[in-house]
Amino acid sequence: MNAKAFVYSLLFAAAGTSAMAQDISSSWTGFYAGLHVGEGQGTVTYREKSRDVTLSDTTGIHLGFMHDLNDWVVGGKLSYDKLDVTGTSDQALLLRGSARVGFNAGRFLPFVTVGSATMNSDSAKKNVTGVAYGLGLVMKATENVLVELEYNRFEFVDQLKKETGLKDVDVEGGVGELSISYRF
């Protein structure tokens, strides 16, 4: 079973148990860890010529912490992803660290996020650091199981020149992810 099928089966199981869940607390405080899958689009620009790429079969793991401040929830998340760049033989590894702020709506938590991202691809052969930002929605399927839908953008504009010596190359993209986490 591949990683996507595994995460999707966990999500369906969590959705089934959410109907049986009773008395789910509205507190979001605590650590959480989980798996995520996604798809996305990116653009590589070299000397003012752009090439669109598909970021397919995105899979990853994440670890985070949230602190409930009544109406608002603040926290941080560390995420590690493997991205397949369709149309090339390239794979990229993406490490993101981000802060998030969300509104406590009971079982639901809409949020925004901002942080940094570090990418290493087969073609660049070096780490490149840029900015990452996004938004999403978390739902408590049970007291300890979180289901999340999130969209993140990342930009490595002018970073390849500084960190690898490649001139006039910019990389940016976005990934939509579906995740399941266990809160402990």
Protein Blocks (a to p, Z undefined) as FASTA:
>chain_A
ZZklmmmmmmmmmmmmmmmpghiafbfgdcddddddddddddddeehiacddddehiacd
dddddddehjaccdddddddddddehiabdcddddddddddddehjaccddddddddddd
fklopacddddddddddddfblmlccdddddddddehklmmmnopahiacdddddddddd
ddZZ
